Amino acid sequence: MTSTNKKSVLVIGGGAVGAIAALNLDLGGLAVVTLVLRSNYEAVNKSGYDFESCDHGTVNAWKPSVVRNTIPNITRESLPPYDYVLLATKNIPDIPPTVVDLIAPALPKNNTHTTLVLLQNGLNIEKPFLTSHPDTPVLSGVSLIGSAEISPGQIIHDEPDKLFIGAFPHPSIPSTTLSALAQNFVAIYSAAHKTQCTHSPNVLHDRWKKLVYNACLNPICALTGLDTGRIRLADGALEALVKPAMREIVEAAKVCAGVELEQGIVQWTIDMDPLESYLKPSMQQDLEKGNFIEFENLLGEPLREGRRAGVSMPTLEVLYGLARAVQWRSKEARGVVGVPRRQ
Amino acid sequence: MTSTNKKSVLVIGGGAVGAIAALNLDLGGLAVVTLVLRSNYEAVNKSGYDFESCDHGTVNAWKPSVVRNTIPNITRESLPPYDYVLLATKNIPDIPPTVVDLIAPALPKNNTHTTLVLLQNGLNIEKPFLTSHPDTPVLSGVSLIGSAEISPGQIIHDEPDKLFIGAFPHPSIPSTTLSALAQNFVAIYSAAHKTQCTHSPNVLHDRWKKLVYNACLNPICALTGLDTGRIRLADGALEALVKPAMREIVEAAKVCAGVELEQGIVQWTIDMDPLESYLKPSMQQDLEKGNFIEFENLLGEPLREGRRAGVSMPTLEVLYGLARAVQWRSKEARGVVGVPRRQ
């Protein structure tokens, strides 16, 4: 295959998840990858990434075809539109800029050429794009990867990259078109033969299933400061917090989306992280680093869906209220909100 | 009045609350005060306390009649029994030793002479003593003081000492006897004419009323890291967390104890701390210092009372589960519990 047959992929966000995606797409040989970085741009642009990867082995000083620290402005820079734009940043709609504003320079409002791939967690993340870019197909990427960037450009990847790709339902693009785009992306992503990338058309199933972990263990671990191993050891935490929260998600999935999650999904999700690995969910890591947390898409959206459908979600209600208050604390710490002077 | 008419009072715990009580009893002239200290013993024994007090002004290098770093063993030391034992320590029944074990040397099991005064927050705190010391009268002290020990022996007292004293109902001691003991203690405590100490026979009313603050703002502020001013400013925290939790306490007070709290108690409690003072409830202070938190008597007991009576308390259920998990984290940090080695 010649390079003219390659697809152009713009990967936005090169942290622990985006970097592995970019590497894997590059190694497969069917994509020309442009990678947009922010905090680790200097380090990666100078020396490339170093990976210790369960899927790819040791890879040193790797760079994609193009590394940038700005979103390409395809009109101003006279660039051809990308075939795929893969969004692998955090998604924090309560803190500007929104992801829609972020990608705007690379994706004209009337775009029909580019397919957007959202490699992000949570519910209803496609909704803003269906409004802002009504003719753009949007794919869902649900990733079960375990990886961390231990310092800028240094990636430790210790749980295999399992990626489920499917198209979000679209009001005007035929499902056969969407399905073909999803399968094409799966082919590109699978070409390196190192990872498991699957076409999984039931996007809502995959997203609600992952919420059993993300809407529950993420905020509970963040608020208590206990990782997913310790929360299983702590006095009564599973029965009082984790299981009730997870059961609320299982019920909401059924009522809101007609998604019947597997029998035993609650215990399966609790046991997913090995106890003695003491893994911290992303929200706990973010809070410890003083970063904003992704609580709106992971917790707020399933809660609002559940409320609208009349599902009782008392545990998630309180977790959401607490997460929102914690986010406000971070906003104050960063000067986004202020308080009256002490008397 | 000669010194032989004075009452002997053993004050256990000389932190921000106990020290003011000891000072006030001493200044009144009707009590001979023995004060038991732990962490600040060295400092106070050497140089006494320094107070900046809204009730007592500036008081330097003050010591009571006796300062000790052990609970008096009245049998072994051949001491006469105290007239009053005032317990002003934290009360953390989930962490040994229990307060019953703590005071045992100063209070024989068959005691009838000494009156126990529990200057501690929360519900059902008298229950262990009614079992362990069935012939000992037990008084309730509900304090609305604002004071802090900024360094060992240095007390800043900025909200007046308002103390409500009443007898806990007792299965075998007549209520007239209990009432007389309570009034006697009020007289001794009021003799300095500096503070407001009131005989308030409806102990359950006073305790549930204080729980509207303590069961709700204490854990919410501790878990979010927001003080009682900021929690009023943070996005939606009052409506999502504080008010629902407080309404659950108001309902439990009515159903469990027949206590009809005042109309408007929820807003009154929210407004109690001046917003722009940014006060941290004790549980938040304790968590920030790495101390154990008093969540069982403040939150666990009202929750269990409510559960038994069939009151719906979904907010307090989650706050309790989170507080218990946070306490477990402190237990691990102090080596009280361990976890299997990381794999």
Interface residues (C-beta under 8 A of the other chain):
Chain A: I220 L223 T224 G225 L226 G229 R230 I231 L233 A234 D235 G236 A237 A240 L241 P274 L275 E276 S277 Y278 P314 T315 E317 V318 L319 Y320 G321 L322 R324 A325 V326 Q327 W328 R329 E332 V337 V339 P340 R341 R342 Q343
Chain B: I220 L223 T224 G225 L226 G229 R230 I231 L233 A234 D235 G236 A237 A240 L241 P274 L275 E276 S277 Y278 P314 T315 E317 V318 L319 Y320 G321 L322 R324 A325 V326 Q327 W328 R329 E332 V337 V339 P340 R341 R342 Q343
